Amino acid sequence: MKPYSYRLAHLIVFCLLTTVVVQAQETDTLRRDVPTAPLPDTTYRSREVFSDVKPSYFRRPGLPWFQKGAFMLGAALGFATGKGQGLYTAFNPRASFFIQQGLSVGLRGAFEGRASTSYRANSGGAFVRYYPVRNNFYVFGEGGFNIGKFRSSDVGPNDNRGFSSLNIGLGLGVKAMEKLSFELMIENNYYDKAPVFAGHNRGPQIKLGANLHFGR
């Protein structure tokens, strides 16, 4: 009986070991067949959305020249004609500060003369400019108030030598260098308390100007 019992015990142990080995191999095979889960992406993803549609030329933010806090220095040379009174010339230095994007306020001077007479006028005042287009090519409108005095050999003793005026103009300009621009403006002046020699019958002025721009 003992040899038979030993053989039976050995057979049972062999079967158990065989079963354990087979199960271990199957488990290892399943592990190799299961796809590895991807690691979470910890990189930062920007939420900014980029669009291929560019804003129109009129809606672009424009040059830093026209941002709030920017400053401009400039001058212009103007020409105009009067009915039967020849050619007027004017020199206008100016300085302005941008209080809002595209909106500036400033001071300007005016030194005028008429080529065919002894008429001369000097004035100074404040002006406001607005730039609806503020890119390398820009457009603006200007309005201002001025006070001044004139002299002429034609002025009689009863004529008032002081005057005031309103100036309204439209212009366009172009960027020439990093801080330099050139512009062309047409301007008209409306006088109050001034005789004819101060330019009541003067036509609109054509002005050519240059500006230096300083960003904020």
C-alpha positions as CSV (number, residue, x, y, z in Angstrom):
1,M,0.0,0.0,0.0
2,K,2.8,2.5,0.8
3,P,4.3,2.6,-2.7
4,Y,0.9,3.2,-4.2
5,S,0.2,6.0,-1.7
6,Y,3.5,7.6,-2.4
7,R,2.9,7.5,-6.1
8,L,-0.6,9.0,-5.7
9,A,0.8,11.8,-3.5
10,H,3.5,12.6,-6.0
11,L,0.9,12.7,-8.8
12,I,-1.3,15.1,-6.9
13,V,1.7,17.4,-6.1
14,F,2.8,17.3,-9.7
15,C,-0.7,18.3,-10.9
16,L,-0.9,21.2,-8.4
17,L,2.5,22.5,-9.5
18,T,1.6,22.2,-13.1
19,T,-1.7,24.1,-12.6
20,V,0.2,26.9,-10.7
21,V,2.7,27.3,-13.5
22,V,0.1,27.4,-16.2
23,Q,-2.0,30.0,-14.4
24,A,1.1,32.2,-13.9
25,Q,1.9,32.0,-17.6
26,E,-1.6,33.0,-18.6
27,T,-1.6,35.9,-16.2
28,D,1.7,37.2,-17.6
29,T,0.3,36.9,-21.1
30,L,-2.8,38.9,-20.3
31,R,-0.7,41.6,-18.7
32,R,1.4,41.9,-21.9
33,D,-1.7,42.0,-24.1
34,V,-3.5,44.8,-22.1
35,P,-2.5,48.2,-23.7
36,T,-0.7,50.6,-21.4
37,A,-2.8,53.6,-20.4
38,P,-1.4,56.9,-21.7
39,L,0.1,59.2,-19.1
40,P,-1.9,62.3,-18.3
41,D,-0.8,65.4,-20.3
42,T,0.5,67.8,-17.7
43,T,1.7,70.4,-20.3
44,Y,0.0,73.8,-20.2
45,R,-2.4,74.4,-23.0
46,S,-3.2,78.0,-23.9
47,R,-6.8,78.9,-24.0
48,E,-6.2,81.6,-26.4
49,V,-8.1,81.1,-29.7
50,F,-6.3,82.2,-32.8
51,S,-8.3,83.3,-35.8
52,D,-7.2,83.5,-39.4
53,V,-9.6,86.4,-39.9
54,K,-7.7,89.8,-39.6
55,P,-9.6,92.9,-38.5
56,S,-10.2,95.5,-41.1
57,Y,-7.7,98.4,-41.6
58,F,-10.1,100.7,-39.8
59,R,-10.5,98.4,-36.8
60,R,-6.9,97.7,-36.1
61,P,-5.4,99.0,-32.8
62,G,-2.9,101.2,-34.7
63,L,0.6,102.5,-33.9
64,P,1.7,103.2,-30.4
65,W,2.0,106.9,-31.5
66,F,-1.8,107.2,-31.0
67,Q,-2.1,105.4,-27.6
68,K,-3.1,107.0,-24.4
69,G,0.0,108.8,-22.9
70,A,1.8,109.4,-26.2
71,F,3.2,112.8,-27.1
72,M,3.6,114.6,-30.5
73,L,5.7,117.6,-31.6
74,G,5.1,119.0,-35.1
75,A,4.9,121.9,-37.4
76,A,3.2,122.8,-40.7
77,L,3.5,125.3,-43.5
78,G,0.3,126.5,-45.0
79,F,-0.8,128.3,-48.1
80,A,-4.0,130.0,-49.0
81,T,-5.3,132.6,-51.4
82,G,-7.6,135.6,-50.8
83,K,-10.0,137.2,-53.2
84,G,-8.0,139.9,-54.9
85,Q,-5.4,139.9,-52.1
86,G,-2.8,137.5,-53.2
87,L,-1.1,134.6,-51.4
88,Y,-1.2,134.0,-47.7
89,T,1.4,131.9,-45.9
90,A,1.3,130.5,-42.4
91,F,3.6,128.6,-40.1
92,N,2.1,126.5,-37.3
93,P,4.2,124.8,-34.6
94,R,2.2,122.5,-32.3
95,A,2.4,120.0,-29.5
96,S,-0.2,117.6,-28.3
97,F,-0.8,114.8,-25.7
98,F,-3.1,111.8,-26.1
99,I,-5.6,111.6,-23.4
100,Q,-7.3,108.6,-24.9
101,Q,-6.6,106.2,-27.8
102,G,-6.8,108.3,-30.9
103,L,-7.8,111.5,-29.1
104,S,-5.3,114.2,-28.4
105,V,-5.4,117.8,-27.0
106,G,-2.6,120.4,-27.5
107,L,-1.4,123.9,-28.1
108,R,-0.4,125.5,-31.3
109,G,0.8,128.8,-32.7
110,A,0.2,130.6,-36.0
111,F,2.4,133.1,-37.8
112,E,0.7,134.4,-40.9
113,G,1.6,136.9,-43.6
114,R,0.3,138.1,-47.0
115,A,2.9,138.2,-49.7
116,S,1.6,141.3,-51.5
117,T,1.0,143.5,-48.4
118,S,2.4,144.3,-45.0
119,Y,-0.3,142.3,-43.2
120,R,1.1,140.1,-40.5
121,A,-0.8,138.1,-37.8
122,N,0.4,136.1,-34.7
123,S,-1.9,133.9,-32.7
124,G,-2.0,131.0,-30.3
125,G,-4.6,128.6,-29.1
126,A,-5.7,125.1,-28.1
127,F,-6.8,122.3,-30.4
128,V,-8.3,118.8,-30.4
129,R,-7.5,116.0,-32.8
130,Y,-9.2,112.7,-33.3
131,Y,-7.7,109.9,-35.4
132,P,-10.3,107.3,-36.6
133,V,-7.6,105.5,-38.6
134,R,-4.3,105.0,-36.7
135,N,-2.0,102.8,-38.7
136,N,1.0,103.5,-41.0
137,F,-1.5,105.5,-43.0
138,Y,-3.7,107.6,-40.7
139,V,-6.6,110.0,-41.0
140,F,-7.6,112.8,-38.5
141,G,-10.0,115.7,-37.9
142,E,-9.0,118.8,-36.0
143,G,-10.7,121.7,-34.3
144,G,-9.4,124.6,-32.3
145,F,-9.8,128.1,-30.9
146,N,-7.2,130.9,-31.3
147,I,-6.7,134.5,-30.2
148,G,-4.1,136.9,-31.6
149,K,-3.2,140.3,-33.0
150,F,-2.4,141.6,-36.5
151,R,-0.7,144.6,-38.0
152,S,-0.8,146.1,-41.4
153,S,-0.1,149.5,-43.1
154,D,-3.7,149.4,-44.4
155,V,-5.3,149.3,-41.0
156,G,-7.1,152.5,-40.0
157,P,-7.0,154.1,-36.5
158,N,-10.5,152.7,-35.7
159,D,-9.8,149.1,-36.6
160,N,-9.5,146.6,-33.8
161,R,-6.1,145.0,-33.9
162,G,-7.1,141.9,-31.9
163,F,-9.0,138.9,-33.2
164,S,-10.2,135.4,-32.4
165,S,-10.8,132.5,-34.7
166,L,-12.0,129.0,-34.9
167,N,-10.1,126.5,-37.1
168,I,-11.5,123.3,-38.5
169,G,-9.5,120.9,-40.6
170,L,-9.3,117.4,-42.1
171,G,-6.1,115.6,-42.9
172,L,-4.2,112.4,-43.6
173,G,-0.7,111.3,-42.9
174,V,1.8,108.5,-43.5
175,K,4.5,107.0,-41.3
176,A,8.0,107.8,-42.8
177,M,10.3,106.5,-40.0
178,E,10.1,105.0,-36.6
179,K,9.1,108.4,-35.0
180,L,8.5,110.6,-38.0
181,S,5.4,111.2,-40.0
182,F,4.3,113.5,-42.8
183,E,0.8,114.9,-43.3
184,L,-1.4,116.9,-45.5
185,M,-4.4,118.9,-44.2
186,I,-7.0,121.3,-45.5
187,E,-8.1,123.9,-42.9
188,N,-10.5,126.7,-42.8
189,N,-10.6,129.6,-40.3
190,Y,-13.7,131.5,-39.1
191,Y,-12.8,134.9,-37.6
192,D,-14.6,137.0,-35.0
193,K,-13.8,140.6,-34.1
194,A,-11.4,141.0,-37.0
195,P,-11.4,143.4,-39.9
196,V,-11.0,142.3,-43.5
197,F,-7.2,142.5,-43.2
198,A,-7.2,139.6,-40.8
199,G,-8.4,137.3,-43.5
200,H,-12.2,137.4,-43.6
201,N,-12.1,136.7,-47.3
202,R,-9.2,134.2,-47.2
203,G,-9.8,130.8,-48.7
204,P,-9.0,127.4,-47.1
205,Q,-5.4,126.7,-46.3
206,I,-3.5,123.7,-47.6
207,K,-1.0,122.6,-45.0
208,L,2.0,120.4,-45.3
209,G,3.3,119.1,-41.9
210,A,5.9,116.9,-40.2
211,N,5.6,115.4,-36.7
212,L,7.8,113.6,-34.2
213,H,6.0,111.0,-32.1
214,F,6.9,109.7,-28.7
215,G,5.2,106.6,-27.3
216,R,4.0,106.4,-23.8
